[in-house]
Structures are given as C-alpha cells and as structure tokens.
Amino acid sequence: MREDATTAFRSPAGARTVQDAYDETVRALLPDVEHIRIGLPSSSSRPAMTVHALAAGPLDAPPVVLLHGSGATAAGWAAELTGLSADHRVLALDLPGEPGDPSGTRLPLSPGVHASWLGAVVRELGVERPVLVGESLGGWVALDAASAAPHLPRAVVLVSSSGIGPRRTAPLLVAGLLAVAGRSGRARALSYLTGPHPTSGTTGPSPLATLALTTFAHFAPRTDPLPVFDDAALSAIAAPVWALYGARDRMLDAPAAARRADIALAGGHVELISGAGHLLPGRASRVERAVRDAEAGSERG
C-alpha cells in the first residue's frame, strides 16, 4: 500500500502496523478492487509524490471520485465502491498526508493547494468531469477544487463537510482525554467524536472499526485549522452541490453549516439529518442517492 514514508505516524513500526491493517481491510471488504498508483511531478505548491487509489467499475462509465476524511483511508468507501460501481467508474483516493498515502506528504491547508493536487490526479487518471464526493476533510478538498476549477466536477456531494461552517473544538479535548485510556479509551473517543462505525453484521467489530482503532493508536492526525471558504469562493462553484449533515455532529456546527450551504450553494440540495452525528447512518445509500440526484441536476443545468 505505501512506501517508506512515516511523516504522519508516531513511529516506523506504527506505520507498518497501519499498512498491514489497511491491506487486510481491503482484502476482506474489496477482494476484487483495483489498486492504482500514479506519480505526480513536483509543482510550485507540492513536491513530487505518489498517489494511491482504489478503483472499481467499467472504464467507460461516468466517473465518481471519493475523498475520505482526516485520519481515514480510501478503504472507508468500501460500500460506496461496491454500490456505485455497477454503472460508474469509481475511484477512491488516499488523500495526501493521511494514513493510506504512499508519499506521506502533508500539503498546506491553503485554498488552491489541494485543488491543484486533485486536478493533477484527475488528469493523470484520464478522468473527465467526475462527481466529487467528499466526507469531512474530503469535503473541504472537493469544495477547494470546485471553487478553484469550476468546470472540473460534474457535481459535488458533501458528507459532513468542513469548509462551510465552524468546527467545534471542545469535543476534541474530551476525545483526547478519553484516548489516553488505551484501546478501550480510543474506542470511546472515536465513538464520542464520530458516532458508531458501520457494522459488519457479525458479533465482533467491523473491519473498518478495527482499522480506525489501529490507525488512531499510531497515526498523528492533523491539528492545523481548516479554513472556512468565503462567499466569493462558494459562489464560484458552478456544479450542483448536494450537502448532507448530521444535526448532532460533535465535530462541526452542522446546523450553521447547513444554513449557510442552503444560501451560498445555489441550485443544490441541503439535508440536515435529525439525530445523526459526524458519521451518517446509512451513508452508502445516502451517497448513492445523492450522486444520482446530483447527476440529474447537472443534466438539467
């Protein structure tokens, strides 16, 4: 999965442990998925780097690009890769500086930098006008790309996205205190912040929940603030935007984000889901429906 980069990990051994857990999760959930690795040359905003993606679906089908959240990997989109790939070319990217990134290079969270990265990735993949689906940090990356390059996406689907409303800071302190109590504390901290992870239908934890706990033990998540996009940036987005938020999100002020998205993202759809936290229940079916609705909206536009 990755090379020798350990920039974001607490130790080289921890990096190898997360690598093994990632690979095991992909084998368990996506045994037939394609692994794609592309090299990006250096630019004014980034060094040369390698990008890893999980891919599924016909090469000539409408493309969908999935962008995960902070501390996560492309494997977290397993259900969406399976569900959308019947009639879409689905590519789940590992974001730079995150646990599945083979380069281990963190890019500045400055508007335009990740947009340039994503534009280069899409060109190297030979993908034209994909639907961008981004969760949390991935939503921020999707917004950055859609505002900096309005004709890059056909549509945008945001899931608990950063970049529109304020983030909450006090719950991060609570989670930090919980996490010091070993594996059980880390499990409580993750559940407190994000809500329960998807279940596997078995009596034990799902592969994704196990991967999240392993990652949390060895990976140092980003702590630099995510900028909120101003009205000019949001108004530059030409593609239809579907935005989904959980009303009880502890990481974001989701009601404020939903209100602003409803005003700033004209021609789209905003849904505030009662009782839901940062990880939306039934996310895969919600994302699949949003992708198809957003595609229909782009065709009408």
C-alpha positions in Angstrom: 0.0 0.0 0.0 2.6 2.5 0.9 6.3 3.2 0.6 8.7 4.1 3.5 7.1 7.4 4.4 6.3 7.8 8.1 5.9 11.5 8.4 2.4 11.4 10.0 3.0 8.3 12.1 4.2 8.1 15.7 6.9 5.5 14.7 8.0 3.5 11.7 6.7 0.4 13.4 3.3 2.1 13.8 3.3 3.0 10.1 3.9 -0.7 9.2 1.1 -1.8 11.6 -1.4 0.6 9.9 -0.2 -0.5 6.5 -0.9 -4.1 7.4 -4.3 -3.3 8.8 -5.2 -1.3 5.7 -4.2 -4.1 3.4 -6.1 -6.7 5.5 -9.2 -4.5 5.4 -9.1 -4.1 1.7 -8.7 -7.8 1.2 -11.7 -8.5 3.5 -14.1 -5.9 2.1 -12.9 -5.4 -1.5 -11.1 -8.5 -2.7 -11.6 -7.6 -6.4 -10.8 -3.9 -6.2 -8.1 -2.4 -8.5 -5.1 -0.7 -6.9 -3.9 2.3 -9.0 -0.7 4.2 -8.3 0.3 7.3 -10.2 3.2 9.6 -9.9 2.8 13.4 -9.8 5.7 15.6 -10.8 6.6 18.5 -8.5 4.9 21.8 -8.9 5.0 25.2 -7.3 2.7 24.0 -4.5 3.9 20.5 -3.8 6.8 18.1 -4.2 6.8 15.1 -6.5 4.6 12.4 -4.9 2.8 9.1 -5.4 -1.0 8.8 -5.2 -2.8 5.6 -4.4 -6.4 4.9 -5.4 -8.9 2.0 -5.1 -10.9 1.7 -8.3 -13.9 -0.3 -9.5 -16.5 -0.2 -12.3 -16.4 0.0 -16.1 -13.7 2.2 -17.6 -16.2 4.0 -19.8 -18.8 4.6 -17.2 -19.5 8.0 -15.7 -16.7 8.8 -13.1 -17.1 9.3 -9.4 -14.1 10.4 -7.2 -14.4 9.6 -3.5 -12.4 11.7 -1.0 -12.2 10.5 2.6 -11.9 12.4 5.9 -9.0 13.1 8.2 -7.4 10.0 9.7 -9.2 7.7 7.3 -8.3 5.9 4.1 -9.9 5.0 0.8 -11.0 1.7 2.3 -13.6 3.6 4.2 -15.6 3.9 1.0 -15.9 0.1 0.6 -19.7 0.2 0.5 -19.9 3.1 -2.0 -17.2 1.4 -4.2 -19.4 -1.7 -4.3 -22.7 0.1 -4.7 -21.8 2.7 -7.3 -19.5 0.6 -9.5 -22.3 -1.3 -11.3 -22.8 1.8 -13.5 -20.0 4.2 -12.6 -16.2 4.2 -12.7 -15.5 4.8 -9.0 -12.1 6.0 -7.8 -11.4 6.3 -4.0 -8.3 8.4 -3.5 -6.0 8.3 -0.5 -5.5 12.0 0.5 -2.0 13.4 0.9 -0.5 13.0 4.4 -3.3 10.7 5.5 -2.9 7.0 6.7 -3.1 5.5 3.2 -1.0 8.0 1.3 2.1 6.3 -0.1 4.0 9.6 -0.2 3.4 10.7 3.4 3.5 14.3 2.3 1.1 16.8 4.0 0.1 19.7 1.9 -0.8 23.1 3.4 -4.5 23.6 4.1 -4.4 26.8 2.0 -7.1 27.4 -0.6 -6.0 26.2 -4.1 -3.2 23.8 -3.0 -5.4 20.7 -2.7 -7.4 21.8 -5.7 -4.1 21.8 -7.7 -3.3 18.3 -6.4 -6.8 16.9 -7.2 -6.7 18.5 -10.7 -3.4 16.8 -11.4 -4.6 13.5 -10.1 -7.8 13.6 -12.2 -5.7 14.5 -15.3 -3.3 11.6 -14.7 -6.2 9.2 -14.3 -7.7 10.4 -17.5 -11.0 11.2 -15.8 -13.2 14.0 -17.2 -15.8 15.8 -15.1 -16.3 13.4 -12.3 -18.8 13.7 -9.5 -16.7 14.6 -6.4 -17.9 13.0 -3.2 -16.1 14.3 -0.1 -16.6 13.5 3.6 -15.3 15.9 6.3 -11.7 16.9 5.2 -12.5 15.3 1.8 -15.5 17.6 1.5 -13.1 20.6 2.1 -10.9 19.2 -0.7 -13.9 18.9 -3.0 -15.0 22.4 -2.3 -11.5 23.7 -2.9 -11.4 22.0 -6.3 -14.9 23.0 -7.3 -14.3 26.7 -6.4 -10.8 26.9 -8.0 -11.7 24.9 -11.1 -15.5 25.3 -11.6 -15.6 23.1 -14.7 -13.6 20.2 -13.1 -16.6 18.4 -11.4 -19.9 17.5 -13.0 -21.4 17.6 -9.5 -20.4 17.7 -5.8 -21.7 15.6 -2.9 -20.6 16.7 0.5 -20.9 14.5 3.6 -20.4 16.2 7.0 -18.1 18.6 5.1 -15.7 21.0 6.6 -15.2 24.4 5.0 -18.7 25.9 5.1 -19.5 26.2 8.9 -17.3 26.5 12.0 -15.7 23.4 13.6 -16.2 22.6 17.3 -13.0 22.4 19.5 -14.2 21.4 23.0 -15.2 17.8 21.9 -11.6 17.3 20.6 -10.3 18.0 24.1 -12.8 15.5 25.6 -11.7 12.9 23.0 -8.1 13.5 23.8 -8.7 12.8 27.5 -10.6 9.6 26.7 -8.0 8.4 24.3 -5.3 8.1 27.0 -7.0 5.1 28.5 -5.6 2.5 26.0 -7.6 0.7 23.3 -11.0 1.0 25.1 -10.4 4.7 25.6 -9.6 5.2 22.0 -12.8 3.3 21.0 -14.8 5.6 23.3 -13.1 8.7 21.9 -13.8 7.7 18.3 -17.4 6.9 19.1 -17.8 10.1 21.0 -16.4 12.2 18.1 -17.9 10.5 15.1 -20.7 8.2 16.2 -20.7 4.4 15.7 -18.7 3.0 12.8 -20.6 0.8 10.3 -21.2 -2.8 11.5 -20.3 -5.9 9.6 -23.3 -7.9 10.6 -21.2 -10.1 12.9 -20.9 -10.1 16.7 -17.4 -8.5 16.6 -16.2 -5.1 15.4 -16.3 -4.4 11.7 -13.1 -4.4 9.7 -13.4 -0.6 9.3 -13.9 -0.1 13.0 -10.8 -2.2 13.7 -8.8 -0.2 11.1 -9.9 3.0 12.7 -8.8 2.0 16.1 -5.4 0.7 14.8 -4.9 4.0 12.9 -5.9 6.1 15.9 -3.2 4.3 18.0 -0.3 5.0 15.6 -1.3 8.0 13.4 -0.9 11.6 14.4 -3.9 13.5 12.8 -3.7 17.0 11.5 -4.3 19.7 14.1 -3.9 22.8 11.8 -7.2 24.6 11.3 -9.3 24.1 8.2 -10.2 27.5 6.6 -13.8 28.2 6.0 -14.4 29.2 2.4 -15.7 32.8 1.9 -18.8 33.7 0.0 -16.8 34.5 -3.1 -15.2 31.1 -3.2 -18.6 29.3 -2.7 -20.3 31.4 -5.3 -17.6 30.4 -7.9 -18.8 26.8 -7.7 -20.7 26.1 -10.9 -21.6 22.4 -10.3 -24.7 21.4 -8.4 -23.9 20.6 -4.8 -25.7 18.0 -2.6 -24.7 18.6 1.1 -25.6 16.1 3.9 -25.0 16.9 7.6 -25.9 15.2 10.9 -27.7 17.5 13.2 -25.8 16.1 16.3 -22.4 16.3 14.7 -19.8 16.9 17.6 -17.0 17.9 15.2 -18.9 20.5 13.2 -21.5 23.1 13.9 -23.7 21.2 11.3 -26.9 23.3 11.7 -24.9 26.5 11.0 -23.1 24.8 8.0 -26.4 23.6 6.6 -28.0 27.1 6.9 -25.0 28.7 5.1 -24.9 26.0 2.5 -28.5 26.5 1.7 -27.9 30.1 1.0 -24.4 30.0 -0.6 -24.7 26.9 -2.8 -27.4 27.9 -5.2 -29.0 25.2 -7.3 -28.2 22.3 -4.9 -29.8 20.4 -2.1 -29.0 20.6 1.7 -30.2 17.9 4.1 -29.8 18.1 7.9 -30.4 14.6 9.3 -32.0 14.5 12.7 -30.2 12.6 15.4 -27.2 11.8 13.2 -23.6 12.5 14.1 -20.5 13.0 12.0 -20.6 9.5 10.5 -24.0 9.5 8.9 -26.1 6.3 9.4 -26.8 4.5 6.1 -24.1 6.7 4.4 -23.7 4.4 1.4 -27.3 4.5 0.3 -27.5 8.3 1.0 -24.3 8.9 -1.1 -25.6 6.7 -3.9 -28.9 8.5 -4.0 -27.2 11.9 -3.8 -24.8 11.1 -6.6 -27.7 10.1 -8.9 -29.7 13.1 -7.9 -26.8 15.5 -8.4 -26.1 13.9 -11.8 -29.7 14.5 -12.8 -29.3 18.1 -11.6 -26.2 18.7 -13.7 -28.0 17.4 -16.8 -30.9 19.7 -16.2 -28.5 22.6 -15.7 
